[in-house]
Amino acid sequence: MAGELGSRRAEVAAMGLVGILGCIGAAVQDTVSGVLIEATKTVVDGKDVYPVESFDTVFPIWIGTSILALLLVCTVWKAKKRE
């Protein structure tokens, strides 16, 4: 979309920013999910056991961030090129 709305330089800058933010977002999501899931871990006979309920805190975060991403995309859905 950036290529249709601006110059080639703006398109490359936008793609680079999206790539960097995607990597940062993945790292943050992995860390937050790991901490929340690890908090419900129990040890039974020397083995780590993760109850199904451990995902009850993580699923709303995953769903919420997915909805937020969808809403952000909707804000530029019908963007027009500036003259």
Contact map, one row per residue, 1 for C-alpha under 8 A:
11111000000000000000000000000000000000000000000000000000000000000000000000000000000
11111100011001000000000000000000000000000000000000000000000000000000000000000000000
11111111011000000000000000000000000000000000000000000000000000000000000000000000000
11111100000000000000000000000000000000000000000000000000000000000000000000000000100
11111110000000000000000000000000000000000000000000000000000000000000000000000011110
01111111011000000000000000000000000000000000000000000000000000000000000000000000100
00101111111000000000000000000000000000000000000000000000000000000000000000000000000
00100111111100000000000000000000000000000000000000000000000000000000000000000000000
00000011111110000000000000000000000000000000000000000000000000000000000000000000000
01100111111111000000000000000000000000000000000000000000000000000000000000000000000
01100111111111100000000000000000000000000000000000000000000000000000000000000000000
00000001111111110000000000000000000000000000000000000000000000000000000000000000000
00000000111111111000000000000000000000000000000000000000000000000000000000000000000
01000000011111111100000000000000000000000000000000000000000000000000000000000000000
00000000001111111110000000000000000000000000000000000000000000000000000000000000000
00000000000111111111000000000000000000000000000000000000000000000000000000000000000
00000000000011111111100000000000000000000000000000000000000000000000000000000000000
00000000000001111111110000000000000000000000000000000000000000000000000000000000000
00000000000000111111111000000000000000000000000000000000000000000000000000000000000
00000000000000011111111100000000000000000000000000000000000000000000000000000000000
00000000000000001111111110000000000000000000000000000000000000000000000000000000000
00000000000000000111111111000000000000000000000000000000000000000000000000000000000
00000000000000000011111111100000000000000000000000000000000000000000000000000000000
00000000000000000001111111110000000000000000000000000000000000000000000000000000000
00000000000000000000111111111000000000000000000000000000000000000000000000000000000
00000000000000000000011111111100000000000000000000000000000000000000000000000000000
00000000000000000000001111111110000000000000000000000000000000000000000000000000000
00000000000000000000000111111111000000000000000000000000000000000000000000000000000
00000000000000000000000011111111100000000000000000000000000000000000000000000000000
00000000000000000000000001111111110000000000000000000000000000000000000000000000000
00000000000000000000000000111111111000000000000000000000000000000000000000000000000
00000000000000000000000000011111111100000000000000000000000000000000000000000000000
00000000000000000000000000001111111110000000000000000000010000000000000000000000000
00000000000000000000000000000111111111000000000000000000000000000000000000000000000
00000000000000000000000000000011111111100000000000000000000000000000000000000000000
00000000000000000000000000000001111111110000000000000100110000000000000000000000000
00000000000000000000000000000000111111111000000001000110110000000000000000000000000
00000000000000000000000000000000011111111000000001000000000000000000000000000000000
00000000000000000000000000000000001111111000000000000100000000000000000000000000000
00000000000000000000000000000000000111111100000001100100000000000000000000000000000
00000000000000000000000000000000000011111110000111100100000000000000000000000000000
00000000000000000000000000000000000000011111000111000000000000000000000000000000000
00000000000000000000000000000000000000001111111110000000000000000000000000000000000
00000000000000000000000000000000000000000111111110000000000000000000000000000000000
00000000000000000000000000000000000000000011111000000000000000000000000000000000000
00000000000000000000000000000000000000000011111100000000000000000000000000000000000
00000000000000000000000000000000000000000011111110000000000000000000000000000000000
00000000000000000000000000000000000000001111011111000000000000000000000000000000000
00000000000000000000000000000000000000001111001111100000000000000000000000000000000
00000000000000000000000000000000000011011100000111110100000000000000000000000000000
00000000000000000000000000000000000000011000000011111100000000000000000000000000000
00000000000000000000000000000000000000000000000001111111000000000000000000000000000
00000000000000000000000000000000000000000000000000111111100000000000000000000000000
00000000000000000000000000000000000110111000000001111111110000000000000000000000000
00000000000000000000000000000000000010000000000000011111111000000000000000000000000
00000000000000000000000000000000000000000000000000011111111100000000000000000000000
00000000000000000000000000000000000110000000000000001111111110000000000000000000000
00000000000000000000000000000000100110000000000000000111111111000000000000000000000
00000000000000000000000000000000000000000000000000000011111111100000000000000000000
00000000000000000000000000000000000000000000000000000001111111110000000000000000000
00000000000000000000000000000000000000000000000000000000111111111000000000000000000
00000000000000000000000000000000000000000000000000000000011111111100000000000000000
00000000000000000000000000000000000000000000000000000000001111111110000000000000000
00000000000000000000000000000000000000000000000000000000000111111111000000000000000
00000000000000000000000000000000000000000000000000000000000011111111100000000000000
00000000000000000000000000000000000000000000000000000000000001111111110000000000000
00000000000000000000000000000000000000000000000000000000000000111111111000000000000
00000000000000000000000000000000000000000000000000000000000000011111111100000000000
00000000000000000000000000000000000000000000000000000000000000001111111110000000000
00000000000000000000000000000000000000000000000000000000000000000111111111000000000
00000000000000000000000000000000000000000000000000000000000000000011111111100000000
00000000000000000000000000000000000000000000000000000000000000000001111111110000000
00000000000000000000000000000000000000000000000000000000000000000000111111111000000
00000000000000000000000000000000000000000000000000000000000000000000011111111000000
00000000000000000000000000000000000000000000000000000000000000000000001111111100000
00000000000000000000000000000000000000000000000000000000000000000000000111111110000
00000000000000000000000000000000000000000000000000000000000000000000000011111110000
00000000000000000000000000000000000000000000000000000000000000000000000000111111000
00001000000000000000000000000000000000000000000000000000000000000000000000011111100
00001000000000000000000000000000000000000000000000000000000000000000000000000111110
00011100000000000000000000000000000000000000000000000000000000000000000000000011111
00001000000000000000000000000000000000000000000000000000000000000000000000000001111
00000000000000000000000000000000000000000000000000000000000000000000000000000000111
